[in-house]
Amino acid sequence: MAATSRTIVCAGGGFPDLPTPNVNEKGNYSPRLLRNHSYKLDIKKCLRKQIDATFRDDVTITQTGGGIRMVLSSGHYQEFKRVNDLYYTNLRKKNLIEFNKSEQTDKNNVSVSTTVRIWSNVSKASFSYTINFYHTTSKTLINGPNKDVFINEHLCDILNLINKERADLINEVVRESATLDNHNADTTVPDVNCHWYMMPYAHPLIEIME
């Protein structure tokens, strides 16, 4: 099945600023299952992919034979992951869904992808689908028997939670890292290997670049 484009129109269009998730809050996340791959991530190649991704459109969505593919800029990818945690945690607190995560890492335990399975057993509204996050390429693939629930009921709510200013700032920092690497110049913008470790929403970005 050839890939086809699909336009998603979301009402509102706002980007409210949400607090970063408290990873120490009990019940905020499902336990993460770790699966290790035998290869070692090529950090320089990964960084180049992240820099290239900063020049993409914010979000591009296509239907493929394997599911729904989302291609995002580096910054919007990080924001999309952040608000996914907030969105599904909120639905779980309302007893509307359950979800769990599994992390895939390279031989040095650097996270390369995350799989999130979402399901609901609510009477007359049961569904399940899976979101696959590919950290090195800033892409996701949504598949499973009820992936249309993601498109029709959940996607717009998630996109409207994204903080565009924050996403754009992440893109700037990633691009600045290339300038630092090529010219070894001092700058007021933080290097991705420096203080951004203190920002929870940016940590996955740092993790694959250190």
Secondary structure, DSSP 8 states (H G I E B T S, - for coil): ---EE-----SS----------TTSTTSS--EEEEE-SS---HHHHHHHHHHHTTS-SEEEEEETTEEEEEE-HHHHHHHHHHHHHHHHHHHHTTS-EEEEEEEE-TT--EEEEEEEEEE--TT--EEEEEEEETTTTEEEEESTTHHHIIIIIHHHHHTT--HHHHHHHHHHHHHHHHHHHH----SS--TTTGGGG-GGGHHHHHTT-
